[in-house]
Amino acid sequence: MGIHDLIRLLAEKKIDFVLVGGLAVALQGYQRVTMDVDVVLAMDAGNLERFIAAARNAGLRPTIPVPIESLARPELVEQWHREKGMLAFSLRGAEARATVLDVLVKPVVPYADLRRDALMVEMGTAQVPVASIPHLIAMKTGTGRGKDRIDIDELQKLMSGNTP
């Protein structure tokens, strides 16, 4: 399952999410390559139920050896975050080149704020909520990753209008 297939799945199944990460950076205007889809979900029971059902029906499985339903157990997710530093619950399809779908479990910016300020972007037939530039910068600040530093620099240029 590719990037566009994953986005279409979320949109068609009425999953309440915001696109973050490299794909969101690209959709905001800095063209860069990414190999996964990063999202923040509304963590209410109904949305998680829809998400888990959609992911299961699409053949997505966690990359760690736990049931997909574990995502709906906040105490377990909190424990993984606290004890193992888990930041994302990753899912992928069975095919070798399947795109990874990362559900951020402890985003720096709360879901409600991400959703409120999201830019709606058309991807195929779907309208996709994409994290705002200031929120993307906040989420990428302090990670210590070189690619995030580059994303921050480019996003700041986009925000100030200093792009070629």
N, C-alpha and C positions, 0 to 999 in steps of 0.2 A: 504494500500500500504506500503510495507516494504522498508527498506534502499536500498536493491539492485534494487528493482523496480524503485525507485526514480532516482537512478543513471543511470540506463538503459534508462529511459525516457529522461533525459537530453541529454545523448549521442546520442540516436536514433533521436531526434528532432533537432540535431545540435545546441544545445544551447551553447553559449560561456560562460563558467563558470570555476571557480577554487574551488575545494573542500577545505574547511578550517574546523576548529573546531576539536571535539573529534575524528571523523572518520578519518580526515587527520592525526592526531597524531598517531592513530593506524596503518594507512597505512605507516607511516614513520618508524614504528618499535616498538613503545611502546604500547603493547596490553592493551587496556582499553575499558570498556564498554561505549557505548553512545546510546542514544535513539532517536537522531535526525540527520538530515543531514544539515550541514551549508555550504552555498555556497556564493561566491561573483560572481555576474553577470557582464558581459560587459553591461553597461547601455545605449547602443545606441538603437535607435528606432526599428531597425529590429530585434535585439536580444531579446528585451523586448516583441515585438509582438509575436515572436516564443515561448518564454517562457510562456507568458500569455495564448496563444492558447493551448499549450501542457498541462499546468496545468489545465485549464478549462476542456479539453477533458478527462483528467485523473480523474476528479471529485475533484480536490483540491480546497479548499476555504480558504480565509483569516480567521485567528482566531479572528480578530477584525471585527466589523460589517461595512465593507466598500467593494466596488466592487474590484475585483482583478485588474481591469484596473488602479486603483489608484497607483499601483507600477510604472506605466509609466508616472506619473505626478511628475517631480522632485521638483516642488515648494511645493507640498503637502507633499512629503516625507521629504523635508527639514523642513517644518513647524512642522511635527510630531517629528522629531529629536530635533529641537530647543525647542519646548514647552513641549514635553512629554518624552524626552530622549529616543525615540525609536531607537534601534540599529539594529533590524531585523524585516522584514516583514514576518510573519509566515503563513504557509499554511499547511492544513492537509486534509486528505480524510474523508469521512463520517463515516467509520467504527471506532468503539470504540478504537481499538488498532492501529490506523493509525500512522505511523511515521510522525513527524513534519518536514517540510522543511523550514528552516530559510534562508531567503535571507538577508545577511548583507547589510544595506543601507549606512552605514558610516564606512567602514573598515579603520583601522589604516594604513594599507598598501594599496596603490592604486591598482586598478585592473590590470593595465598594468604591474606593477612590479610583482604582484602575478603570472600573466600568463607567463611573461618572464622567471621567475625562477622556475616555477612549474615542479615537477617530474611527468612524465607520468607513471601511474600505471595501470596494467591490472586488471579489475574487470569483471569477466565473459568474454563476448565478446567485452567489451568496453574498450577503452583507456581513462583513467580519469586523468585530470590535478589536482595534489595535491600540495598544498602550500609547499614551501620549509621549512626546519627546522628553519632557521633564521627568515623567515616571520611568521611562527607559533609562535615562541617565542615573536616576536614583538607584534603580535595580542593578546597574552595572558598576556603580561606584564601590570601591573597596573589595572587589573580588580578587584582586591580585593577578588577573589574567590579562595578558597582553592584548588579546583580541577585544576584550571589553574596554581597555584604555583607548584603543583605536576607534571603537564604536562611539565612545563618549566624545572624543574629539570631533568626529564627523557629525554627530548629532548636535553638538554645540554650534558647529558651523551652519548646519541647517536651521537651527533656531535663530541665529543672528543674521541669516540671509547671506552668509559668506561662502556660497558654494559656486563652483565654476559654471 
